[in-house]
């Protein structure tokens, strides 16, 4: 079985990539598994969204307790269990191997670097004896200026200093991921994915070893998906679609922050060269 971990900062296109990959036959998109397993993250998630009934729905349209995938392993949720995250992942892979033998690829869009490190350091212990797992990482990155605009939209802070700080956060998170890069990693640039999804997906599929199929259009059916944190309506309200918001191009303060922050520019250029 192939296991794909989507890494990167928030607002970088991980949900979109998870959905695009899950359109392929044999692929099961699970969403932010590590967040679902983590007691600390689940506390934050439920504090923020818990009053919204839809927050407890899977993308298949059912509440977690009725979803054919999650209902049987709901006890692994960080809401109910403090067991080590690694143990929960081991349990998850065993469960998939036993109950969903038709699944060839699992996509996890947890994003976070600590969980990625934990899984990479313990890669050998993840595979159930009957099911060898090969792990690959897709590191999604948004252009630092566009990322800064996304964060500003979320926080409402639009100061030059704030923009420079956001850019430094982007540098820290992405540089850390790039240091972990090896032959099982690829960098995916969100801008390029939006502009030319077919070409970028072709390259991703060849890296993942998928058979060449035509790229189905992104539909709301999500046939191969049990994205745990958010049902369809919830996702549609919150997710990024293949639609690129280039309002940042007209934000002179972001351009100025970019010109002043040479480290951000240097890494932005490097990522452009590295990316699929
Ligand atoms: Zn489901």
Boltz pocket constraint, residues with backbone or C-beta under 6 A from the ligand:
constraints:
  - pocket:
      binder: B
      contacts: [[A, 58], [A, 59], [A, 60], [A, 61], [A, 62], [A, 67], [A, 68], [A, 69], [A, 70], [A, 225], [A, 226], [A, 227]]
      max_distance: 6.0
